[in-house]
């Protein structure tokens, strides 16, 4: 775990471009976390780190490990490229993931019994709207 007294040292050892990259990454993961309706504590628990350590990632006082990036991307329902901001201006840019898509991705992570309940509710609502 990162000692908070080490955080300023890490930032001071980075180039300006690296600092900017990690500020943008932190802002992206903060936005994705909020869009997913997750608290910092919930994300930290998923990553098995302290909440304060995760908070430091969002404000670029610390850098997440490379091995953590796929887990973060999966948690937020985006690709690692999107998480890193590599799709900017590219032909394959999707933009923000629509809320419905994120909800579907969250649904797939539920136990099968809960998925069936949600699907039954959706079927009921959709059948009412088609009348």
N, C-alpha and C positions, 0 to 999 in steps of 0.2 A: 504494500500500500504506500502511496505517496505521502511523505511527511510534508505538512503544509509549509514548513520553513524551506523546503527544497523547491517549491513552485516558482518563486521569483528567480531563482538561479536558473531553472530550466528555460524560462521565458527570456532571460537576459542572454543566454547562449544561442538563441535562435536568430537567424537573419531576419530582416524586415519581411521578406517574402514568406518565410516560414511562419512568422507571427501572424501575418495577414491570412495565410491559409488556415491556421488553427482557429483564428477568430471566426472565419467564415464557416468552418466545420462546426464549431461550437454553436453558432447561430442556427445552422441547419439542423443539428440534432435537437436543439431546444425547440425549434419550430415543429419538427416531426413528432417530438414527444408530446407537445401540446395538441397537435392535430389528432394524435392517437388517444388523447384523453388520459394520459398517464402522468403520474407524479414522478418527481425525481427519485423518490424513495422506491417506487415500483420498478423503475428502470435499473436503479442501482442493485436492487434485490435480484433482478433477472441476470445481471452481470456478475453477481456475487462480489460486489465492492461496496464500500461505504458511500452513503448519500453525498457526503462532502466531496469525496473524490470525483463522483459523477458531476456534481455541481461545478467543480473546477474545470471539467472538460467543456461544459457549456460556455464558460466565460474565458476559455483559453489560458487559464492559469496552469493547466496541466494537459498533457497529450495522452489520448487513449492509445493503448497498445494496438499494433497492427492486427494481432490475433483477435482483438475484440470487435473489429469493424464488421466482419460477416454477421456476428451475433446482433450488433446494433441494427444493421441493415434489415435482417430478418425480423427483428422485433418491430421495426417501423414499417415493414412491408415495402421496402425499396431495394434497389440493387446497391451493391457496394459502390459502383460508379456514381449513382445518384447521390448516395450519402457523401461521397467525396467531392461532389460538384463537377464531375468530369463530363457531364452531358450538356454543359452550358453551350447554347447556340448550335449544337449539333443537329444533324438531320433526324436522329432518333429521339430527340428530346420529347418527353411525355408531358412535362409540366407536373404540377402537384397531383398526387394520386387522389382521385375523387373519393369522397367520403364513403360512398357505397362500396367501392373496391376495397377500401381499408376494412370496412365492416365484414365483407365477405372473407377477407384474409383472416380476420380475427375469428370468424365463425368456424373456419376450417381447423383452428387450433383448439376448439372446444371438444369435450368428449362426445362420442357419437350419440349418446342419449340426449344430450342437450342440443346437439345439432338437429335431431329429429323434432324436438319441441319447437325450435325456432322455425324450421321448415313448415311445420303444421300451422303455426301462427301466420306465416307469410302466405301460405296457400289459402287460408281463410280470408285474409285481407284482400288478396288479389282476386279471389272468386267474387267477393262482394263488389269490388270496383268494376268488374266486367259486366255487371248486370245493368 
